[in-house]
Amino acid sequence: MSGSGDIIGSIAEGAMAARAVEPAHGEGTEGHTQESACLNCGTALVGSHCHACGQAAHVHRTLSAFFHDLLHGVLHFEGKIWRTLPLLAWKPGQLTREYIDGRRASYVSPIALFLFVTFLTFAVINAVGGPINFDAAKNNVQGGEALKSAEAKLQADRDSLAKASKSTAEIDKQIADLRKARDIAMVVEGGDLPDTIAKSDSATDQALTDRINAVWRHAKENPELILYKLQSNAYKYAWLLIVLSVPFLWLLFPFNRRFKLYDHTVFVTYSLSFMMLALSLLMSVSGWNPGGVAGGVGMAVLAYIPFHMYRQLRGTYGTGRFGALWRTAALSVFANLALIVWSLALLALVLTG
């Protein structure tokens, strides 16, 4: 996907998918028919909506009303989105707690919001592009020479520190890490990747080894195809992040009977929605304004993420400051673990599919 038209189309798709989760909310009472019985279920009407199925008593039957409903569903998101997003950004604990406690009429449900921001995020990623730049003509990855230049600069800085009799431990670590990245990049650019990555010491493991090596050769020969499949399949399995994250969150309150798995699921779904919105912002700024402003915005967003976790934990579970702090640290680790497992599962699915 590319261009603003594709982004708008994906946002619309996400909004309509989210609306499918909450189909009966926010409908107006004005219309062009006067009915005595519900057109959906046949129940006698009392008031502006059917008390049996919830459908509006008045049903639109004009083309203008059709497009009004379309714009209403896509752009307004029933008006709830504009009450939900500010709380999600600044008072996530209040939003999560109120939804769990049943005060839901004013807010977009967690799963509906998650669907919407998933489509939005991957639309932005597809439009802006990823960090790896494949040269289709040469079929390689660019970056080895740039890493060599960066290493030379670090080495010069290290020599200056050594002459001044200052510690070089930190810069030595940076140089070592950069050399590893440079070596990998140079190997990829030279096309010298090995044909096999797995070896078997016994005949019983040979079939699995052969399968792993076959998958590796396929990925090596078609790197752009693998990236395309990853990009096009990631949003379909984004829901798996919820499933993987809930058990980790439960570990933070293992013996507390006040909080159920439902509470943790609502927390995780709202939290992931915010994280994907933050990712959309980072990708948008880096793609459309790659200068110093992008770096400043990126640093601010990354710094705010753990604070957002802290506020959501305190507001949702009513923990004290110390309890919220250590749980924020643990949750940051758990979130990375869940993301790694999700990424490996997605990669395995793409490579074996």
N, C-alpha and C positions, 0 to 999 in steps of 0.2 A: 504494500500500500504506500502511496506517496501523494503529497499535495494536501491542501486544506480541505478539498472536497472529500477525500477519503477519510480524513479525520472526522469531519462532520457526519459522514455516513456511519462510521463506527460508533460515534457518540449516540447517534439516533438509534442504532441497533441496540446499544447497551440500555438506553432509556426505555425502549420498547420491551426488552427482555425484563428489565426491572419492573416495568408496569404490569407485566404478566404475572409477577409474583404478588402484586397488590392490585388486582383488577377492579375492585369495587369501591375504591376510595376516591373522594374528591369530585365525583360527578355532579354537574350542575342540575338544577331542577327545571331550567327553562327548556322548551321543546316545541314540537310542532304537532303533537298528537294529544288527544284527551281520551284516556283509557279508564275503564272501570275495573279492569282486571289486568294483572301483570302479564305482559307479552312473553315473558320468559318462562314462568311456571304456572300461570293461570290463577294465582291467588287473588282474591278480591283486594283491591287497593284501599289503603287507609293512609292518607298523607302523601308525601312526595316520593316515597320509596316503598318498594315491596318489603313487608316485614318478614317474609319467608326467605327470599333469596337475595335481597338488597339491591336489585336493579331499580334504576330511576323509573318513575311512573311515566314520564314524558320521554319519548324516543325521537331523536333527530332523524329526519329523512331528506335532508338537502345536502348538496355538494359542499356548500359553504360550511355547514355544520360538521361535515366529515373532516375538512381540513382544519377547522377549529379544534376538533378533538385531537388531531394529529399534532398540531403545534402545542396544544395543552399538555399532551403526554410527553413530548420530547423536550420542550423548552422549559415549561413550568414544573414538570415532575410533581404535579398536584400541589405546588406551592410549598411542599414539605422540605424540598431540598435546600431552600434558602434558610430554613430554621434549623436544619440538621447540620449543615456544613460548618457554620460558626462554632457550634458546640463541639463538633467533632475535632475541630482544629485547636480550640482553646480550653474547652471544658469537657474533655472526652469521658471523664468519670461520671459527671452529671448526666450526660446523654446515655451512657451505658446503664447506669443505675435506674434512671427513670424508665427506660425501655423494659428492663427486667421487672420492675415493680408494676408494670402495666400501664404507665402513662405514655401511650404510643400514638395517639391520634395526630399529634403535631409533627411526628418525625418519620423519615424514611426508614423502613425496617432494615436491619443489618444485612440480610441476604440481598435485598433489592439494591441497596447502596453498593454492596460488594460487586454485584453483576455490572452495575453502571460503571464504576471506576475501573473494573477489569477491562472492559471494552475500551474505555478512554485511554488507559495506560498503554495497552498494546497498540492502539492506533497511533499514539505519539511515538512509541518506540519504532514502529514500522516506518513512520514518516521521517523521523530524525536519523535513524540508522544506529547500528551498534558500534562498539569501539574498535572492532577488527575490520580493516579495510582490505578486501580481497581484490587483487589485480587480475581480472578475468583473462587478460592476454597472457600473463606469465604464470597464472595459477599459483601465486605465492602470497605470503603475508609480509607487509611492509613494516619496518621498524628496527631491524638489526643495526643499521648504520647510525640511527639516532641514538640507540642505546650505547653504542661504542663512543659516541661523542660525549654523552652524559657521563660515562665512566671516566673518560679522560679528564673532564672537569673536576669530578670528585677526587681523582688521583692528585690533581694539582692542589686542590684544597687540603688534601691529606699531607702533602709535602710541606705546605706552609705551616700546618699545625705542628708537624714533626720538628721543623726548624725552630719553632717558637717553644719547643719542649712542652707542648700541650698534649692532652690525652687524645688519641686517635681511635679509641675503641668504637665509638658510635659511627664514625665515618667508615671505619673498616667493615662494619656490619653492612652498611649501605652499599659499599663497593662489592662485597661478596654477593649480596642479593641481586645487584644489578648485573653482575657477571653471569649468574645463573639465567636470568631473563635474556641477556644478550646471547648466550650460547644456544638457548632454545630457539630464539628468533632467527639466528643465523642458520641453524640446521634446517628450519622450516623454509627459509628463503632459498637455501641451496637445494632443496628437494631431496635431502638425504635421510628422510625418516625411514626407520627400519620397516621391513615387510611384516615382521612378527613382533609381538610384545609379550607373548605368553609362551612358556615352555612346560613340558610335562615330564615328570620323573617316572611315571608309571603308565602302563597301557590303559588302565581304567580311567585315567584323567585325560586321555588323548582326545576323545570326542569333544569334551568341553574346551580344551585348548585350541583345537582346530576351529571351533565355532567363534571363540574370542578373536583369534587371528583373522578369520574371515571378515568379521565385523570391523576390525581395525583397518584392514586393507580397503574395505568399502568406504570408510570415513576418510582415509588418506587420499583416495582417488577422487572423492567428491566432497571437498570441504564446504563449498558454497551450498550444495544441496543439503548437507547436514545442518548448516546454520539456518537455511530457509525452513527446514522441517521443524527445527527447534523453535524458531520464531512463530511459525504458524500453528504449532500445537501447544505452546506454553499457556495461552489464555484458556484453552479448553480444559486444562487440568489445574487451573489456578485454585479451584475449590479444594484440591488436595492439601493445600497449605493450611486450611482450616482444620482438616482432620488430623494432620501431623502436629499442629500447634497446641490443640486442646489438651492432650495428655501432659505436655510439658507444663502448661499453666496449672493443671491440677496438682502437679508436684509441689507447687508453691503453697498450696493449702490442702495437704493430703488428709488431714484428720478433722477438718472444719466442716461440720454438718450444715452450717448456715448456707454454704455456697455449693450449688449443684453443678453438674456438667453443663446444664443449660446456661447458667450464669457465665461460665468460662467460654462457652461457644459464642455468646453475644459479645463478650469482651474481645475475643480473638477476631471476630468478623469485623467489628468496628475498627479495631486496631490495624488490621491488614488493609482495610479500606483507606485509612489515613496514610499508611506507608506507601501504598500505590499512588495516591494523589501526590505525595512528596516526590516519588520517583518521576511522575509525569512532569512536575515542575522542574526538577533537575534536568531531565532530558530536553525539555522545551527551551530552557535558558541556555544550555550548552549548545543546542543546535542552532538557535536563532541569534544568539549573542555570545559568541565564544571568547570574549575578552575578559577583562578584569571583573566586570559586573557578574558574570557567570560564576567565577570563582568565589566571590563574596556571598552570593546567594546560596551556592552549594555548601559552603562552610556553615552558614547560618542554619540551613535546613538540617544538615547532619548533626549539628550541635543541639538542635531542638528535639530531635527524635527521642533520645533517652529521657529528656524532660517531659515529653508527651507521655511516655510510658509511665513515668513517675506519677503524673497528674491523674492518669486513668486508673492506676492501681489504687491511689488514695481515695479518689472519688467513688470508685465502684465497690471496693471492699472495705472502706473505712479504716484502713490501716494507719498506724502512726508514721511519723517521718522516718524513723529508723527502719521499721518494717517495710515501708515502701522503697527505701533506698536499696536494701539488700535484695529485695525482690526484683527491683529494676535491673540491678547488675546480673542477677541470675536469669531474668527474662531475656536480656540482651544476648547472653550465651545461648539460651534455648532457641531464640529466634534464628540465630545463625545456624544452629544444628538442624532445625527444621528446614531452613532454606537449602542447606547442603543436601539433605536427604531428598528433598523435592527435586533438586537439580539433577542428582544422580538418577533418580527414578525416571525423570523426563528424558535424560540422555539415553538411558537403557531402552526406554520405549521407542525412541526415535531410531536408534542404531539397530535394534532387532525387528523393527516394524517393516 
